Amino acid sequence: MNIERLVAMVNDIGHYFAAEPDQTLGAAGIADHLKRFWEPGMRKQIVAHLAAGGEGLEPLAKKGVARLAEIDNTLHA
């Protein structure tokens, strides 16, 4: 999938979770959403995009994708 579209989608998810006063919980909510509803290939692409600098990702979205990467690394360790 087009990375610009994935970035826009994660940012939109981040807007929803921005209502959470605790950013750690908001980032966890984003990661959980991505884990539950995104296909593995989409998750892999967005994590790789973050690793390459994460251009276009908003701060909370970056935290959510970073949390997703942590979860994936834990599961595959």
All heavy atoms as a GROMACS GRO file, in nm:
protein
  584
    1MET      N    1   0.085  -0.118   0.000
    1MET     CA    2   0.000   0.000   0.000
    1MET      C    3   0.089   0.123   0.000
    1MET      O    4   0.199   0.122   0.053
    1MET     CB    5  -0.091  -0.002   0.123
    1MET     CG    6  -0.186   0.117   0.128
    1MET     SD    7  -0.304   0.115   0.264
    1MET     CE    8  -0.438   0.031   0.184
    2ASN      N    9   0.040   0.230  -0.056
    2ASN     CA   10   0.110   0.357  -0.065
    2ASN      C   11   0.142   0.409   0.076
    2ASN      O   12   0.052   0.422   0.159
    2ASN     CB   13   0.020   0.453  -0.141
    2ASN     CG   14   0.077   0.590  -0.156
    2ASN    OD1   15   0.110   0.655  -0.058
    2ASN    ND2   16   0.087   0.635  -0.279
    3ILE      N   17   0.269   0.441   0.103
    3ILE     CA   18   0.310   0.482   0.237
    3ILE      C   19   0.244   0.614   0.278
    3ILE      O   20   0.212   0.633   0.397
    3ILE     CB   21   0.464   0.487   0.251
    3ILE    CG1   22   0.504   0.497   0.398
    3ILE    CG2   23   0.522   0.602   0.170
    3ILE    CD1   24   0.464   0.379   0.482
    4GLU      N   25   0.221   0.703   0.184
    4GLU     CA   26   0.155   0.829   0.218
    4GLU      C   27   0.014   0.802   0.271
    4GLU      O   28  -0.032   0.868   0.363
    4GLU     CB   29   0.150   0.924   0.098
    4GLU     CG   30   0.284   0.984   0.062
    4GLU     CD   31   0.370   0.893  -0.026
    4GLU    OE1   32   0.317   0.791  -0.080
    4GLU    OE2   33   0.490   0.922  -0.038
    5ARG      N   34  -0.053   0.704   0.214
    5ARG     CA   35  -0.188   0.667   0.261
    5ARG      C   36  -0.181   0.606   0.400
    5ARG      O   37  -0.264   0.636   0.486
    5ARG     CB   38  -0.253   0.568   0.161
    5ARG     CG   39  -0.392   0.528   0.200
    5ARG     CD   40  -0.489   0.647   0.187
    5ARG     NE   41  -0.617   0.608   0.243
    5ARG     CZ   42  -0.682   0.673   0.338
    5ARG    NH1   43  -0.633   0.786   0.386
    5ARG    NH2   44  -0.795   0.630   0.385
    6LEU      N   45  -0.083   0.520   0.424
    6LEU     CA   46  -0.068   0.461   0.557
    6LEU      C   47  -0.039   0.569   0.661
    6LEU      O   48  -0.094   0.566   0.771
    6LEU     CB   49   0.044   0.356   0.556
    6LEU     CG   50   0.018   0.231   0.475
    6LEU    CD1   51   0.140   0.138   0.482
    6LEU    CD2   52  -0.106   0.158   0.522
    7VAL      N   53   0.047   0.664   0.626
    7VAL     CA   54   0.078   0.775   0.718
    7VAL      C   55  -0.049   0.853   0.751
    7VAL      O   56  -0.077   0.884   0.867
    7VAL     CB   57   0.187   0.866   0.659
    7VAL    CG1   58   0.198   0.997   0.736
    7VAL    CG2   59   0.321   0.794   0.656
    8ALA      N   60  -0.128   0.884   0.648
    8ALA     CA   61  -0.253   0.958   0.670
    8ALA      C   62  -0.348   0.878   0.760
    8ALA      O   63  -0.412   0.935   0.849
    8ALA     CB   64  -0.320   0.990   0.537
    9MET      N   65  -0.354   0.748   0.738
    9MET     CA   66  -0.442   0.664   0.819
    9MET      C   67  -0.397   0.661   0.966
    9MET      O   68  -0.479   0.674   1.057
    9MET     CB   69  -0.447   0.522   0.761
    9MET     CG   70  -0.522   0.514   0.629
    9MET     SD   71  -0.501   0.356   0.541
    9MET     CE   72  -0.568   0.239   0.657
   10VAL      N   73  -0.267   0.646   0.989
   10VAL     CA   74  -0.217   0.643   1.128
   10VAL      C   75  -0.241   0.780   1.194
   10VAL      O   76  -0.279   0.786   1.310
   10VAL     CB   77  -0.068   0.605   1.134
   10VAL    CG1   78  -0.014   0.618   1.275
   10VAL    CG2   79  -0.047   0.464   1.085
   11ASN      N   80  -0.218   0.886   1.120
   11ASN     CA   81  -0.243   1.019   1.176
   11ASN      C   82  -0.391   1.036   1.212
   11ASN      O   83  -0.424   1.094   1.317
   11ASN     CB   84  -0.198   1.129   1.080
   11ASN     CG   85  -0.047   1.144   1.077
   11ASN    OD1   86   0.023   1.106   1.171
   11ASN    ND2   87   0.004   1.198   0.968
   12ASP      N   88  -0.480   0.985   1.129
   12ASP     CA   89  -0.624   0.991   1.160
   12ASP      C   90  -0.656   0.912   1.287
   12ASP      O   91  -0.733   0.958   1.372
   12ASP     CB   92  -0.708   0.938   1.044
   12ASP     CG   93  -0.714   1.033   0.926
   12ASP    OD1   94  -0.679   1.152   0.941
   12ASP    OD2   95  -0.755   0.987   0.816
   13ILE      N   96  -0.597   0.795   1.301
   13ILE     CA   97  -0.616   0.715   1.422
   13ILE      C   98  -0.562   0.793   1.542
   13ILE      O   99  -0.622   0.797   1.649
   13ILE     CB  100  -0.549   0.577   1.407
   13ILE    CG1  101  -0.617   0.496   1.297
   13ILE    CG2  102  -0.550   0.501   1.540
   13ILE    CD1  103  -0.537   0.377   1.248
   14GLY      N  104  -0.448   0.857   1.522
   14GLY     CA  105  -0.389   0.938   1.628
   14GLY      C  106  -0.479   1.052   1.671
   14GLY      O  107  -0.484   1.086   1.790
   15HIS      N  108  -0.551   1.111   1.577
   15HIS     CA  109  -0.645   1.220   1.612
   15HIS      C  110  -0.753   1.169   1.707
   15HIS      O  111  -0.792   1.239   1.800
   15HIS     CB  112  -0.709   1.279   1.486
   15HIS     CG  113  -0.612   1.346   1.396
   15HIS    ND1  114  -0.638   1.371   1.263
   15HIS    CD2  115  -0.486   1.393   1.417
   15HIS    CE1  116  -0.534   1.430   1.208
   15HIS    NE2  117  -0.440   1.445   1.299
   16TYR      N  118  -0.799   1.049   1.685
   16TYR     CA  119  -0.900   0.990   1.772
   16TYR      C  120  -0.843   0.973   1.913
   16TYR      O  121  -0.906   1.009   2.013
   16TYR     CB  122  -0.948   0.856   1.716
   16TYR     CG  123  -1.042   0.784   1.810
   16TYR    CD1  124  -1.176   0.817   1.814
   16TYR    CD2  125  -0.995   0.685   1.895
   16TYR    CE1  126  -1.262   0.752   1.902
   16TYR    CE2  127  -1.080   0.619   1.982
   16TYR     CZ  128  -1.214   0.654   1.985
   16TYR     OH  129  -1.298   0.591   2.072
   17PHE      N  130  -0.723   0.916   1.922
   17PHE     CA  131  -0.662   0.888   2.052
   17PHE      C  132  -0.602   1.010   2.118
   17PHE      O  133  -0.563   1.005   2.236
   17PHE     CB  134  -0.560   0.775   2.040
   17PHE     CG  135  -0.625   0.640   2.025
   17PHE    CD1  136  -0.635   0.580   1.901
   17PHE    CD2  137  -0.679   0.574   2.134
   17PHE    CE1  138  -0.697   0.457   1.886
   17PHE    CE2  139  -0.742   0.451   2.121
   17PHE     CZ  140  -0.751   0.392   1.996
   18ALA      N  141  -0.595   1.123   2.048
   18ALA     CA  142  -0.544   1.246   2.107
   18ALA      C  143  -0.633   1.297   2.220
   18ALA      O  144  -0.589   1.375   2.304
   18ALA     CB  145  -0.528   1.354   1.999
   19ALA      N  146  -0.757   1.251   2.224
   19ALA     CA  147  -0.849   1.291   2.331
   19ALA      C  148  -0.807   1.230   2.465
   19ALA      O  149  -0.848   1.278   2.571
   19ALA     CB  150  -0.991   1.248   2.298
   20GLU      N  151  -0.723   1.127   2.461
   20GLU     CA  152  -0.674   1.063   2.584
   20GLU      C  153  -0.570   1.156   2.648
   20GLU      O  154  -0.470   1.188   2.585
   20GLU     CB  155  -0.611   0.928   2.550
   20GLU     CG  156  -0.539   0.860   2.661
   20GLU     CD  157  -0.624   0.831   2.782
   20GLU    OE1  158  -0.726   0.762   2.767
   20GLU    OE2  159  -0.590   0.880   2.891
   21PRO      N  160  -0.593   1.201   2.772
   21PRO     CA  161  -0.499   1.293   2.836
   21PRO      C  162  -0.359   1.233   2.858
   21PRO      O  163  -0.260   1.304   2.854
   21PRO     CB  164  -0.562   1.326   2.971
   21PRO     CG  165  -0.702   1.277   2.965
   21PRO     CD  166  -0.711   1.177   2.854
   22ASP      N  167  -0.351   1.103   2.878
   22ASP     CA  168  -0.223   1.036   2.899
   22ASP      C  169  -0.172   0.987   2.764
   22ASP      O  170  -0.227   0.894   2.705
   22ASP     CB  171  -0.242   0.918   2.995
   22ASP     CG  172  -0.112   0.846   3.029
   22ASP    OD1  173  -0.014   0.856   2.951
   22ASP    OD2  174  -0.111   0.778   3.132
   23GLN      N  175  -0.065   1.050   2.714
   23GLN     CA  176  -0.012   1.015   2.582
   23GLN      C  177   0.036   0.871   2.574
   23GLN      O  178   0.031   0.810   2.468
   23GLN     CB  179   0.099   1.110   2.540
   23GLN     CG  180   0.048   1.243   2.491
   23GLN     CD  181   0.147   1.311   2.399
   23GLN    OE1  182   0.265   1.278   2.396
   23GLN    NE2  183   0.099   1.406   2.323
   24THR      N  184   0.082   0.817   2.686
   24THR     CA  185   0.126   0.677   2.685
   24THR      C  186   0.007   0.586   2.655
   24THR      O  187   0.019   0.491   2.576
   24THR     CB  188   0.189   0.640   2.820
   24THR    OG1  189   0.300   0.727   2.843
   24THR    CG2  190   0.237   0.496   2.822
   25LEU      N  191  -0.107   0.615   2.715
   25LEU     CA  192  -0.227   0.536   2.688
   25LEU      C  193  -0.277   0.560   2.545
   25LEU      O  194  -0.324   0.467   2.479
   25LEU     CB  195  -0.338   0.570   2.787
   25LEU     CG  196  -0.314   0.525   2.932
   25LEU    CD1  197  -0.428   0.571   3.021
   25LEU    CD2  198  -0.299   0.374   2.938
   26GLY      N  199  -0.265   0.683   2.497
   26GLY     CA  200  -0.304   0.713   2.359
   26GLY      C  201  -0.219   0.636   2.260
   26GLY      O  202  -0.271   0.577   2.164
   27ALA      N  203  -0.088   0.633   2.283
   27ALA     CA  204   0.003   0.559   2.195
   27ALA      C  205  -0.028   0.409   2.201
   27ALA      O  206  -0.027   0.341   2.097
   27ALA     CB  207   0.148   0.585   2.233
   28ALA      N  208  -0.059   0.359   2.320
   28ALA     CA  209  -0.094   0.218   2.334
   28ALA      C  210  -0.223   0.187   2.259
   28ALA      O  211  -0.237   0.081   2.198
   28ALA     CB  212  -0.108   0.181   2.481
   29GLY      N  213  -0.318   0.281   2.261
   29GLY     CA  214  -0.442   0.263   2.187
   29GLY      C  215  -0.419   0.256   2.037
   29GLY      O  216  -0.480   0.175   1.967
   30ILE      N  217  -0.330   0.341   1.988
   30ILE     CA  218  -0.296   0.339   1.845
   30ILE      C  219  -0.233   0.204   1.810
   30ILE      O  220  -0.272   0.140   1.711
   30ILE     CB  221  -0.201   0.455   1.809
   30ILE    CG1  222  -0.273   0.589   1.825
   30ILE    CG2  223  -0.146   0.438   1.667
   30ILE    CD1  224  -0.180   0.709   1.820
   31ALA      N  225  -0.135   0.163   1.890
   31ALA     CA  226  -0.067   0.036   1.863
   31ALA      C  227  -0.166  -0.080   1.864
   31ALA      O  228  -0.161  -0.168   1.777
   31ALA     CB  229   0.044   0.013   1.965
   32ASP      N  230  -0.256  -0.080   1.961
   32ASP     CA  231  -0.356  -0.187   1.970
   32ASP      C  232  -0.446  -0.187   1.847
   32ASP      O  233  -0.475  -0.292   1.790
   32ASP     CB  234  -0.440  -0.170   2.097
   32ASP     CG  235  -0.544  -0.280   2.112
   32ASP    OD1  236  -0.504  -0.398   2.117
   32ASP    OD2  237  -0.665  -0.247   2.117
   33HIS      N  238  -0.488  -0.069   1.804
   33HIS     CA  239  -0.573  -0.060   1.684
   33HIS      C  240  -0.499  -0.116   1.562
   33HIS      O  241  -0.556  -0.194   1.485
   33HIS     CB  242  -0.613   0.086   1.659
   33HIS     CG  243  -0.699   0.103   1.539
   33HIS    ND1  244  -0.835   0.099   1.544
   33HIS    CD2  245  -0.668   0.121   1.408
   33HIS    CE1  246  -0.885   0.114   1.422
   33HIS    NE2  247  -0.784   0.128   1.338
   34LEU      N  248  -0.374  -0.075   1.545
   34LEU     CA  249  -0.296  -0.124   1.430
   34LEU      C  250  -0.278  -0.275   1.437
   34LEU      O  251  -0.290  -0.344   1.335
   34LEU     CB  252  -0.160  -0.054   1.425
   34LEU     CG  253  -0.163   0.098   1.406
   34LEU    CD1  254  -0.021   0.154   1.411
   34LEU    CD2  255  -0.233   0.137   1.278
   35LYS      N  256  -0.252  -0.326   1.555
   35LYS     CA  257  -0.231  -0.470   1.572
   35LYS      C  258  -0.359  -0.549   1.541
   35LYS      O  259  -0.354  -0.654   1.479
   35LYS     CB  260  -0.185  -0.498   1.715
   35LYS     CG  261  -0.137  -0.636   1.739
   35LYS     CD  262  -0.003  -0.659   1.674
   35LYS     CE  263   0.050  -0.797   1.708
   35LYS     NZ  264   0.157  -0.837   1.621
   36ARG      N  265  -0.473  -0.493   1.583
   36ARG     CA  266  -0.599  -0.565   1.566
   36ARG      C  267  -0.658  -0.554   1.426
   36ARG      O  268  -0.722  -0.648   1.379
   36ARG     CB  269  -0.700  -0.512   1.668
   36ARG     CG  270  -0.662  -0.547   1.811
   36ARG     CD  271  -0.755  -0.487   1.912
   36ARG     NE  272  -0.887  -0.547   1.899
   36ARG     CZ  273  -0.998  -0.493   1.946
   36ARG    NH1  274  -0.995  -0.378   2.009
   36ARG    NH2  275  -1.113  -0.555   1.932
   37PHE      N  276  -0.641  -0.440   1.361
   37PHE     CA  277  -0.716  -0.415   1.237
   37PHE      C  278  -0.632  -0.402   1.110
   37PHE      O  279  -0.688  -0.405   1.001
   37PHE     CB  280  -0.803  -0.290   1.253
   37PHE     CG  281  -0.905  -0.304   1.362
   37PHE    CD1  282  -0.892  -0.233   1.481
   37PHE    CD2  283  -1.013  -0.390   1.349
   37PHE    CE1  284  -0.985  -0.246   1.583
   37PHE    CE2  285  -1.106  -0.405   1.450
   37PHE     CZ  286  -1.093  -0.332   1.567
   38TRP      N  287  -0.503  -0.385   1.124
   38TRP     CA  288  -0.420  -0.372   1.005
   38TRP      C  289  -0.359  -0.507   0.968
   38TRP      O  290  -0.322  -0.586   1.055
   38TRP     CB  291  -0.308  -0.271   1.028
   38TRP     CG  292  -0.352  -0.127   1.014
   38TRP    CD1  293  -0.474  -0.075   1.040
   38TRP    CD2  294  -0.270  -0.019   0.972
   38TRP    NE1  295  -0.474   0.059   1.018
   38TRP    CE2  296  -0.349   0.096   0.976
   38TRP    CE3  297  -0.138  -0.008   0.934
   38TRP    CZ2  298  -0.300   0.222   0.941
   38TRP    CZ3  299  -0.088   0.116   0.899
   38TRP    CH2  300  -0.169   0.229   0.902
   39GLU      N  301  -0.343  -0.530   0.839
   39GLU     CA  302  -0.277  -0.651   0.791
   39GLU      C  303  -0.128  -0.646   0.826
   39GLU      O  304  -0.071  -0.536   0.836
   39GLU     CB  305  -0.294  -0.662   0.640
   39GLU     CG  306  -0.438  -0.680   0.596
   39GLU     CD  307  -0.453  -0.684   0.445
   39GLU    OE1  308  -0.351  -0.686   0.373
   39GLU    OE2  309  -0.569  -0.686   0.400
   40PRO      N  310  -0.066  -0.762   0.845
   40PRO     CA  311   0.076  -0.764   0.882
   40PRO      C  312   0.166  -0.683   0.787
   40PRO      O  313   0.258  -0.614   0.832
   40PRO     CB  314   0.112  -0.912   0.879
   40PRO     CG  315  -0.018  -0.981   0.908
   40PRO     CD  316  -0.124  -0.896   0.842
   41GLY      N  317   0.138  -0.688   0.658
   41GLY     CA  318   0.220  -0.614   0.562
   41GLY      C  319   0.209  -0.463   0.582
   41GLY      O  320   0.308  -0.390   0.568
   42MET      N  321   0.091  -0.416   0.615
   42MET     CA  322   0.071  -0.273   0.641
   42MET      C  323   0.147  -0.232   0.767
   42MET      O  324   0.212  -0.126   0.769
   42MET     CB  325  -0.078  -0.242   0.656
   42MET     CG  326  -0.159  -0.262   0.530
   42MET     SD  327  -0.338  -0.261   0.559
   42MET     CE  328  -0.368  -0.094   0.612
   43ARG      N  329   0.139  -0.316   0.870
   43ARG     CA  330   0.212  -0.287   0.994
   43ARG      C  331   0.362  -0.283   0.969
   43ARG      O  332   0.432  -0.194   1.017
   43ARG     CB  333   0.178  -0.390   1.102
   43ARG     CG  334   0.034  -0.384   1.146
   43ARG     CD  335   0.008  -0.462   1.272
   43ARG     NE  336   0.053  -0.599   1.270
   43ARG     CZ  337  -0.023  -0.705   1.244
   43ARG    NH1  338  -0.152  -0.690   1.216
   43ARG    NH2  339   0.028  -0.827   1.248
   44LYS      N  340   0.410  -0.378   0.892
   44LYS     CA  341   0.553  -0.384   0.862
   44LYS      C  342   0.598  -0.259   0.786
   44LYS      O  343   0.704  -0.202   0.815
   44LYS     CB  344   0.582  -0.511   0.780
   44LYS     CG  345   0.729  -0.545   0.771
   44LYS     CD  346   0.750  -0.676   0.698
   44LYS     CE  347   0.711  -0.789   0.791
   44LYS     NZ  348   0.749  -0.922   0.738
   45GLN      N  349   0.516  -0.215   0.692
   45GLN     CA  350   0.550  -0.095   0.615
   45GLN      C  351   0.557   0.029   0.703
   45GLN      O  352   0.650   0.109   0.689
   45GLN     CB  353   0.443  -0.069   0.507
   45GLN     CG  354   0.466  -0.138   0.377
   45GLN     CD  355   0.361  -0.091   0.276
   45GLN    OE1  356   0.250  -0.142   0.275
   45GLN    NE2  357   0.398   0.004   0.194
   46ILE      N  358   0.460   0.046   0.793
   46ILE     CA  359   0.458   0.169   0.873
   46ILE      C  360   0.570   0.167   0.976
   46ILE      O  361   0.630   0.271   1.005
   46ILE     CB  362   0.318   0.196   0.937
   46ILE    CG1  363   0.304   0.343   0.976
   46ILE    CG2  364   0.290   0.105   1.053
   46ILE    CD1  365   0.302   0.441   0.863
   47VAL      N  366   0.604   0.050   1.030
   47VAL     CA  367   0.716   0.040   1.124
   47VAL      C  368   0.847   0.072   1.050
   47VAL      O  369   0.933   0.145   1.102
   47VAL     CB  370   0.719  -0.099   1.191
   47VAL    CG1  371   0.851  -0.122   1.264
   47VAL    CG2  372   0.602  -0.113   1.288
   48ALA      N  373   0.864   0.020   0.929
   48ALA     CA  374   0.984   0.049   0.850
   48ALA      C  375   0.992   0.197   0.817
   48ALA      O  376   1.100   0.257   0.818
   48ALA     CB  377   0.985  -0.035   0.722
   49HIS      N  378   0.877   0.258   0.789
   49HIS     CA  379   0.874   0.402   0.760
   49HIS      C  380   0.920   0.482   0.882
   49HIS      O  381   0.997   0.576   0.868
   49HIS     CB  382   0.732   0.443   0.717
   49HIS     CG  383   0.720   0.587   0.683
   49HIS    ND1  384   0.777   0.643   0.571
   49HIS    CD2  385   0.658   0.690   0.749
   49HIS    CE1  386   0.751   0.772   0.568
   49HIS    NE2  387   0.679   0.803   0.676
   50LEU      N  388   0.874   0.443   0.999
   50LEU     CA  389   0.917   0.511   1.122
   50LEU      C  390   1.068   0.494   1.140
   50LEU      O  391   1.138   0.590   1.173
   50LEU     CB  392   0.842   0.458   1.244
   50LEU     CG  393   0.887   0.518   1.378
   50LEU    CD1  394   0.858   0.668   1.382
   50LEU    CD2  395   0.818   0.447   1.493
   51ALA      N  396   1.118   0.374   1.117
   51ALA     CA  397   1.262   0.347   1.132
   51ALA      C  398   1.345   0.432   1.036
   51ALA      O  399   1.460   0.467   1.066
   51ALA     CB  400   1.291   0.199   1.111
   52ALA      N  401   1.284   0.469   0.922
   52ALA     CA  402   1.354   0.551   0.822
   52ALA      C  403   1.334   0.701   0.848
   52ALA      O  404   1.369   0.783   0.764
   52ALA     CB  405   1.305   0.515   0.682
   53GLY      N  406   1.275   0.735   0.962
   53GLY     CA  407   1.257   0.876   0.996
   53GLY      C  408   1.113   0.916   1.022
   53GLY      O  409   1.086   1.016   1.087
   54GLY      N  410   1.020   0.842   0.967
   54GLY     CA  411   0.878   0.866   0.995
   54GLY      C  412   0.822   0.995   0.937
   54GLY      O  413   0.732   1.055   0.995
   55GLU      N  414   0.872   1.034   0.822
   55GLU     CA  415   0.826   1.159   0.759
   55GLU      C  416   0.674   1.162   0.748
   55GLU      O  417   0.611   1.066   0.702
   55GLU     CB  418   0.888   1.176   0.620
   55GLU     CG  419   0.849   1.305   0.553
   55GLU     CD  420   0.911   1.322   0.415
   55GLU    OE1  421   1.008   1.251   0.384
   55GLU    OE2  422   0.860   1.405   0.339
   56GLY      N  423   0.615   1.272   0.795
   56GLY     CA  424   0.471   1.293   0.784
   56GLY      C  425   0.391   1.242   0.904
   56GLY      O  426   0.276   1.280   0.921
   57LEU      N  427   0.452   1.157   0.986
   57LEU     CA  428   0.381   1.108   1.104
   57LEU      C  429   0.378   1.216   1.212
   57LEU      O  430   0.480   1.277   1.243
   57LEU     CB  431   0.449   0.982   1.160
   57LEU     CG  432   0.434   0.855   1.081
   57LEU    CD1  433   0.526   0.746   1.136
   57LEU    CD2  434   0.289   0.807   1.083
   58GLU      N  435   0.261   1.236   1.268
   58GLU     CA  436   0.246   1.332   1.378
   58GLU      C  437   0.303   1.270   1.505
   58GLU      O  438   0.317   1.147   1.514
   58GLU     CB  439   0.099   1.370   1.392
   58GLU     CG  440   0.049   1.444   1.269
   58GLU     CD  441  -0.101   1.470   1.268
   58GLU    OE1  442  -0.170   1.435   1.366
   58GLU    OE2  443  -0.147   1.526   1.168
   59PRO      N  444   0.337   1.352   1.605
   59PRO     CA  445   0.405   1.300   1.725
   59PRO      C  446   0.334   1.183   1.794
   59PRO      O  447   0.400   1.082   1.826
   59PRO     CB  448   0.413   1.422   1.817
   59PRO     CG  449   0.419   1.538   1.722
   59PRO     CD  450   0.328   1.499   1.608
   60LEU      N  451   0.204   1.191   1.817
   60LEU     CA  452   0.135   1.080   1.884
   60LEU      C  453   0.131   0.957   1.795
   60LEU      O  454   0.147   0.844   1.843
   60LEU     CB  455  -0.007   1.121   1.926
   60LEU     CG  456  -0.083   1.018   2.008
   60LEU    CD1  457  -0.007   0.981   2.136
   60LEU    CD2  458  -0.223   1.069   2.042
   61ALA      N  459   0.115   0.976   1.665
   61ALA     CA  460   0.118   0.864   1.571
   61ALA      C  461   0.254   0.795   1.574
   61ALA      O  462   0.262   0.672   1.573
   61ALA     CB  463   0.084   0.911   1.430
   62LYS      N  464   0.362   0.874   1.581
   62LYS     CA  465   0.496   0.816   1.591
   62LYS      C  466   0.509   0.731   1.716
   62LYS      O  467   0.564   0.621   1.712
   62LYS     CB  468   0.603   0.927   1.595
   62LYS     CG  469   0.638   0.985   1.462
   62LYS     CD  470   0.752   1.083   1.477
   62LYS     CE  471   0.791   1.140   1.342
   62LYS     NZ  472   0.905   1.232   1.352
   63LYS      N  473   0.458   0.782   1.827
   63LYS     CA  474   0.465   0.705   1.952
   63LYS      C  475   0.386   0.575   1.940
   63LYS      O  476   0.429   0.472   1.990
   63LYS     CB  477   0.412   0.789   2.068
   63LYS     CG  478   0.504   0.901   2.108
   63LYS     CD  479   0.447   0.981   2.224
   63LYS     CE  480   0.540   1.094   2.260
   63LYS     NZ  481   0.494   1.170   2.376
   64GLY      N  482   0.272   0.582   1.875
   64GLY     CA  483   0.191   0.461   1.857
   64GLY      C  484   0.260   0.358   1.770
   64GLY      O  485   0.258   0.238   1.801
   65VAL      N  486   0.321   0.403   1.663
   65VAL     CA  487   0.392   0.310   1.574
   65VAL      C  488   0.515   0.253   1.645
   65VAL      O  489   0.546   0.134   1.632
   65VAL     CB  490   0.429   0.378   1.440
   65VAL    CG1  491   0.516   0.286   1.354
   65VAL    CG2  492   0.303   0.418   1.364
   66ALA      N  493   0.583   0.337   1.723
   66ALA     CA  494   0.698   0.288   1.801
   66ALA      C  495   0.653   0.182   1.901
   66ALA      O  496   0.720   0.081   1.919
   66ALA     CB  497   0.766   0.404   1.873
   67ARG      N  498   0.538   0.203   1.963
   67ARG     CA  499   0.484   0.104   2.057
   67ARG      C  500   0.450  -0.025   1.983
   67ARG      O  501   0.477  -0.134   2.033
   67ARG     CB  502   0.360   0.162   2.127
   67ARG     CG  503   0.298   0.067   2.225
   67ARG     CD  504   0.388   0.046   2.347
   67ARG     NE  505   0.332  -0.058   2.430
   67ARG     CZ  506   0.395  -0.170   2.463
   67ARG    NH1  507   0.519  -0.190   2.425
   67ARG    NH2  508   0.337  -0.260   2.538
   68LEU      N  509   0.393  -0.014   1.864
   68LEU     CA  510   0.365  -0.132   1.782
   68LEU      C  511   0.494  -0.208   1.753
   68LEU      O  512   0.497  -0.331   1.764
   68LEU     CB  513   0.298  -0.091   1.652
   68LEU     CG  514   0.274  -0.202   1.550
   68LEU    CD1  515   0.168  -0.300   1.602
   68LEU    CD2  516   0.231  -0.145   1.416
   69ALA      N  517   0.600  -0.136   1.719
   69ALA     CA  518   0.729  -0.201   1.690
   69ALA      C  519   0.779  -0.274   1.813
   69ALA      O  520   0.832  -0.386   1.801
   69ALA     CB  521   0.830  -0.097   1.642
   70GLU      N  522   0.764  -0.214   1.931
   70GLU     CA  523   0.806  -0.279   2.056
   70GLU      C  524   0.728  -0.409   2.077
   70GLU      O  525   0.785  -0.512   2.113
   70GLU     CB  526   0.783  -0.187   2.176
   70GLU     CG  527   0.872  -0.068   2.182
   70GLU     CD  528   0.831   0.030   2.292
   70GLU    OE1  529   0.741  -0.004   2.372
   70GLU    OE2  530   0.890   0.139   2.295
   71ILE      N  531   0.598  -0.404   2.056
   71ILE     CA  532   0.512  -0.522   2.073
   71ILE      C  533   0.556  -0.631   1.977
   71ILE      O  534   0.571  -0.746   2.016
   71ILE     CB  535   0.363  -0.486   2.052
   71ILE    CG1  536   0.314  -0.394   2.162
   71ILE    CG2  537   0.278  -0.612   2.042
   71ILE    CD1  538   0.178  -0.330   2.132
   72ASP      N  539   0.575  -0.595   1.849
   72ASP     CA  540   0.616  -0.694   1.749
   72ASP      C  541   0.751  -0.754   1.783
   72ASP      O  542   0.772  -0.874   1.766
   72ASP     CB  543   0.616  -0.632   1.610
   72ASP     CG  544   0.478  -0.618   1.550
   72ASP    OD1  545   0.382  -0.676   1.607
   72ASP    OD2  546   0.464  -0.550   1.447
   73ASN      N  547   0.844  -0.671   1.831
   73ASN     CA  548   0.978  -0.723   1.867
   73ASN      C  549   0.968  -0.818   1.985
   73ASN      O  550   1.040  -0.918   1.989
   73ASN     CB  551   1.073  -0.608   1.899
   73ASN     CG  552   1.120  -0.538   1.773
   73ASN    OD1  553   1.119  -0.593   1.665
   73ASN    ND2  554   1.162  -0.414   1.789
   74THR      N  555   0.883  -0.789   2.080
   74THR     CA  556   0.865  -0.876   2.195
   74THR      C  557   0.806  -1.011   2.153
   74THR      O  558   0.851  -1.115   2.200
   74THR     CB  559   0.772  -0.809   2.300
   74THR    OG1  560   0.830  -0.685   2.339
   74THR    CG2  561   0.753  -0.897   2.420
   75LEU      N  562   0.711  -1.007   2.062
   75LEU     CA  563   0.646  -1.130   2.018
   75LEU      C  564   0.742  -1.218   1.937
   75LEU      O  565   0.728  -1.340   1.936
   75LEU     CB  566   0.522  -1.099   1.933
   75LEU     CG  567   0.406  -1.035   2.008
   75LEU    CD1  568   0.295  -0.999   1.910
   75LEU    CD2  569   0.352  -1.128   2.116
   76HIS      N  570   0.835  -1.156   1.867
   76HIS     CA  571   0.924  -1.231   1.778
   76HIS      C  572   1.060  -1.256   1.840
   76HIS      O  573   1.149  -1.308   1.774
   76HIS     CB  574   0.940  -1.158   1.645
   76HIS     CG  575   0.809  -1.146   1.574
   76HIS    ND1  576   0.796  -1.081   1.456
   76HIS    CD2  577   0.684  -1.190   1.602
   76HIS    CE1  578   0.670  -1.085   1.414
   76HIS    NE2  579   0.601  -1.151   1.502
   77ALA      N  580   1.078  -1.219   1.966
   77ALA     CA  581   1.209  -1.238   2.033
   77ALA      C  582   1.224  -1.380   2.082
   77ALA      O  583   1.136  -1.455   2.101
   77ALA     CB  584   1.223  -1.141   2.148
   0.00000   0.00000   0.00000
